[in-house]
């Protein structure tokens, strides 16, 4: 498995996202079954799996929204079950179809509000919001109400919100959903820049598509467990058989 490592600032060892023997069940069904995962700082990882495989459940565990039934998960060395406050300070999470934005506020107003809740000063909030709007090509629609935006525009806004405060770990659910070709190119460039800046970036998606060429490391989720691809270049058509 090939991992491209980039320079990063580590605030605590070990850094990044780690899961060991992670298990989670819903309504008698095992969703995650002894799952192991490592995403180091400065690495962009993509986890592929069919709908219902448990990808979003894994993200929600790292985000402290869902607790594991067994096993451990940590963010920058902080346990998600016992040190949730420290974990939430370090993560930026964006889930598909989430309704975390205020629809009767503009995109810019939303981001400034969430920036303040992340503890940014008024000056830093304004600076970060302006920068994120530019990086994600949202300036033109930033003064429109969120209720009037397309699904793809709201998706980019949610990911901008997740990036406020420069989180050390980012959890992104299907970032390309609803985006056109230009939006996809913009989003891929943005996510790559987060990893280059030192963040551990974990993306989940039902298909690799354009994400295949962007990942430093690729994982697949099958039957509740995560399996690494041998390398991004060797990823072939989706099958139930391990790749060589």
For each residue, the residues with C-beta under 8 A, 3 or more apart:
1: 217 228 229 230 231
2: 216 217 231 232
3: 40 43 216 217
4: 43 216
5: 40 42 43
6: 42 43 195 196 198
7: 42 198
8: 15 41 42 197 198 199
9: 198
10: 13 15 41
11: 15 76 168
12: 15 76 77 78
13: 10 77
14: 18 74 76 77
15: 8 10 11 12 40 41 76 77 168 200
16: 38 39 40 41 43 75 76 169 200
17: 37 38 39 62 73 74 75 169 171 200 202
18: 14 37 38 39 73 74
19: 22 35 36 37 38 58 61 62 71 72 73 74
20: 36 71 72 73
21: 34 35 36 70 71 72
22: 19 32 34 35 36 37 58 61 68 70 71 72 73
23: 30 32 33 34 35 68 69 70 71
24: 30 31 32 54 57 61 66 68 69
25: 28 29 30 31 69
26: 29 31 57
27:
28: 25
29: 25 26
30: 23 24 25 33 224
31: 24 25 26 54 57 224
32: 22 23 24 35 54 57 58 61 68 224 225
33: 23 30 223 224 225
34: 21 22 23 71 224 225
35: 19 21 22 23 32 54 58 71 221 224 225 226
36: 19 20 21 22 225 226
37: 17 18 19 22 47 58 219 226
38: 16 17 18 19
39: 16 17 18 43 45 169 200 201 202 217
40: 3 5 15 16 43 200
41: 8 10 15 16 168 198 199 200
42: 5 6 7 8 195 196 198 199 200
43: 3 4 5 6 16 39 40 195 200 201 216 217
44: 191 192 194 195 201 203 214 215 216 217
45: 39 200 201 202 203 215 216 217 218 219
46: 203 204 205 208 211 212 214 215 217 218 219
47: 37 55 58 202 203 204 205 219 220 221 226
48: 204 205 206 207 208 218 219 220 221 238
49: 53 54 55 204 206 220 221 222
50: 53 206
51: 206
52:
53: 49 50 221 222
54: 24 31 32 35 49 57 58 221 224
55: 47 49 58 59 173 204 205 206 221
56: 59 60 95 96 173 204
57: 24 26 31 32 54 60 61 66
58: 19 22 32 35 37 47 54 55 61 62 204 221
59: 55 56 62 63 93 95 171 173 202 204
60: 56 57 63 65 66 95
61: 19 22 24 32 57 58 64 65 66 67 68 73 80
62: 17 19 58 59 73 75 80 87 91 93 169 171 202
63: 59 60 87 88 91 93 171
64: 61 67 80 84 87 88
65: 60 61
66: 24 57 60 61
67: 61 64 80 81
68: 22 23 24 32 61 71 72 73 80 81
69: 23 24 25
70: 21 22 23
71: 19 20 21 22 23 34 35 68
72: 19 20 21 22 68 79 80 81
73: 17 18 19 20 22 61 62 68 79 80 81
74: 14 17 18 19 77 78 79 80 87
75: 16 17 62 78 80 86 87 90 91 168 169
76: 11 12 14 15 16 86 87 90 168 169
77: 12 13 14 15 74
78: 12 74 75 83 86 87 90
79: 72 73 74 82 83 87
80: 61 62 64 67 68 72 73 74 75 83 84 87
81: 67 68 72 73 84
82: 79
83: 78 79 80 86 87
84: 64 80 81 87 88
85: 88 89
86: 75 76 78 83 89 90
87: 62 63 64 74 75 76 78 79 80 83 84 90 91
88: 63 64 84 85 91
89: 85 86
90: 75 76 78 86 87 167 168 169
91: 62 63 75 87 88 167 168 169 170 171
92: 162 163 164 165 167 169 170 171
93: 59 62 63 162 170 171 172
94: 98 155 158 159 161 162 170 171 172 173 175
95: 56 59 60 98 158 173
96: 56 155 173 174 177
97:
98: 94 95 158
99: 103
100: 158 161
101: 105 110 146 154 157 158 161
102: 105 109 110 113 146
103: 99 145 146 147
104: 145 146 147
105: 101 102 109 110 113 145 146
106: 109 110 142 143 144 145 146
107: 110 111 133 138 141 142 143 144 146 149 153 157
108: 111 112 129 133 142 143
109: 102 105 106 112 113
110: 101 102 105 106 107 113 114 146 157 161
111: 107 108 114 115 129 132 133 157 160 161 164
112: 108 109 115 116 125 126 129
113: 102 105 109 110 116 117
114: 110 111 117 118 161 164
115: 111 112 118 120 124 125 128 129 164 165
116: 112 113 119 120 122 125
117: 113 114
118: 114 115 164 165
119: 116 165
120: 115 116 124 125 128 164 165
121: 124 125
122: 116 125 126
123: 126 127
124: 115 120 121 127 128
125: 112 115 116 120 121 122 128 129 164
126: 112 122 123 129 130
127: 123 124 130 131
128: 115 120 124 125 131 132 164 165 166
129: 108 111 112 115 125 126 132 133 160 164
130: 126 127 133 134
131: 127 128 134 135
132: 111 128 129 135 136 138 160 163 164
133: 107 108 111 129 130 136 138 139 142 160
134: 130 131 137 138 139
135: 131 132 160 186 190 193
136: 132 133 156 157 159 160 186 187 190
137: 134 140 156 182 183 186
138: 107 132 133 134 141 142 153 156 157 160
139: 133 134 142
140: 137
141: 107 138 144 149 153
142: 106 107 108 133 138 139
143: 106 107 108
144: 106 107 141 148 149
145: 103 104 105 106 148 149
146: 101 102 103 104 105 106 107 110 149 154 157
147: 103 104
148: 144 145
149: 107 141 144 145 146 153 154 157
150: 153 154 178
151: 154 155 177 178
152: 155 156 177 178 179 180 183
153: 107 138 141 149 150 156 157
154: 101 146 149 150 151 157 158
155: 94 96 151 152 158 159 175 177 178 179
156: 136 137 138 152 153 159 160 179 183 186 187
157: 101 107 110 111 136 138 146 149 153 154 160 161
158: 94 95 98 100 101 154 155 161 162
159: 94 136 155 156 162 163 172 175 187 190
160: 111 129 132 133 135 136 138 156 157 163 164
161: 94 100 101 110 111 114 157 158 164
162: 92 93 94 158 159 167 170 171 172
163: 92 132 159 160 166 167 170 194
164: 92 111 114 115 118 120 125 128 129 132 160 161
165: 92 115 118 119 120 128
166: 128 163 197 199
167: 90 91 92 162 163 170 199
168: 11 15 41 75 76 90 91 198 199 200
169: 16 17 39 62 75 76 90 91 92 199 200 201 202
170: 91 92 93 94 162 163 167 191 194 199 200 201 202
171: 17 59 62 63 91 92 93 94 162 202
172: 93 94 159 162 175 191 201 202 203 204
173: 55 56 59 94 95 96 204
174: 96 177 204 205 206
175: 94 155 159 172 179 187 191 203 205
176: 179 183 184 187 188 205 209 210 211
177: 96 151 152 155 174
178: 150 151 152 155
179: 152 155 156 175 176 183 184 187
180: 152 183 184
181: 184 185
182: 137 185 186
183: 137 152 156 176 179 180 186 187
184: 176 179 180 181 187 188 210
185: 181 182 188 189
186: 135 136 137 156 182 183 189 190
187: 136 156 159 175 176 179 183 184 190 191
188: 176 184 185 191 192 210 211 214
189: 185 186 192 193
190: 135 136 159 186 187 193 194
191: 44 170 172 175 187 188 194 195 201 203 214
192: 44 188 189 195 196 214
193: 135 189 190 196 197
194: 44 163 170 190 191 197 199 201
195: 6 42 43 44 191 192 198 199 200 201 216
196: 6 42 192 193
197: 8 166 193 194
198: 6 7 8 9 41 42 168 195
199: 8 41 42 166 167 168 169 170 194 195
200: 15 16 17 39 40 41 42 43 45 168 169 170 195
201: 39 43 44 45 169 170 172 191 194 195
202: 17 39 45 47 59 62 169 170 171 172
203: 44 45 46 47 172 175 191 211 215
204: 46 47 48 49 55 56 58 59 172 173 174
205: 46 47 48 55 174 175 176 208 209 211
206: 48 49 50 51 55 174
207: 48 238
208: 46 48 205 211 212 218 235
209: 176 205 212
210: 176 184 188 213 214
211: 46 176 188 203 205 208 214 215
212: 46 208 209 215 218 232 235
213: 210 232
214: 44 46 188 191 192 210 211
215: 44 45 46 203 211 212 218 232
216: 2 3 4 43 44 45 195 232
217: 1 2 3 39 43 44 45 46 228 229 232
218: 45 46 48 208 212 215 228 229 232 235
219: 37 45 46 47 48 226 227 228 229
220: 47 48 49 226 227 229
221: 35 47 48 49 53 54 55 58 224 225 226 227
222: 49 53 225 227 240
223: 33
224: 30 31 32 33 34 35 54 221
225: 32 33 34 35 36 221 222
226: 35 36 37 47 219 220 221
227: 219 220 221 222 242
228: 1 217 218 219
229: 1 217 218 219 220 232 234 235 243
230: 1 234 243 244
231: 1 2 234 235
232: 2 212 213 215 216 217 218 229 235
233:
234: 229 230 231 243 244
235: 208 212 218 229 231 232 243
236: 239 243
237:
238: 48 207
239: 236
240: 222
241:
242: 227
243: 229 230 234 235 236
244: 230 234
